[in-house]
Amino acid sequence: TEEIIPVERIAIFLLRQSNKRLFVLSHRRFELLERRSIRFEVEKLRTQLQLPVAVNARVEPGILYESADERVFNRWGMSLVFPMKSATGEFIGFFVLGEKKSGQRFSIEDVDLLGNAATSAGLEFERIALQRKLLEEQAENQRLEEMNQLKSDFVSNVSHELRTPLTSIKMYAEMLGSNARPSDKK
């Protein structure tokens, strides 16, 4: 992105589903948010996350976008934000850009290109998450198989260890029950 559309700041924010917080995955010049996360409350958003969100003065007229809360965007140095979604439409995070280094507005071509990049990134993050989940499930299955084998080995060893003395006890009990007297040598 930097080579095609040089911007002052750029970042990818991802949503942690476990705690509903956004964190910076990768960035350039978003140091303030580097070690922090932001509570993400979708119900408080003014957007449906269907279109890019932009500061009005930063995009050319005629582009479809939702107007940003300029106070918030200016405070964080953001000009244009693209929601990233999964193939099923689930929100994954944001692709965030500051203003262009040239000072010009984002053109329709810029927005189309960046929108495609955000869509591709969202699908790729989803693929990575699914792959990670699959690997975790495989590791869990392997762990359960190992535990099952350990249990089987334990039961087998305990059975063997109990059978050996029980066999001797049974033999002597049968001899005592039959009133047979073993010879002194035996």
Secondary structure, DSSP 4 states (H G I P E B T S, - for coil): -TTTS-BS-EEEEEEETTTTEEEEEEEES-GGGTT-EEE--GGG-SS-SSS-EE-GGGB-TT---EEP-HHHHHHHT-SEEEEEE-TT--EEEEEEE--BTT-PPBPHHHHHHHHHHHHHHHHHHHHHHHHHHHHHHHHHHHHHHHHHHHHHHHHHHHHHHHHHHHHHHHHHHHHHHTT----S--
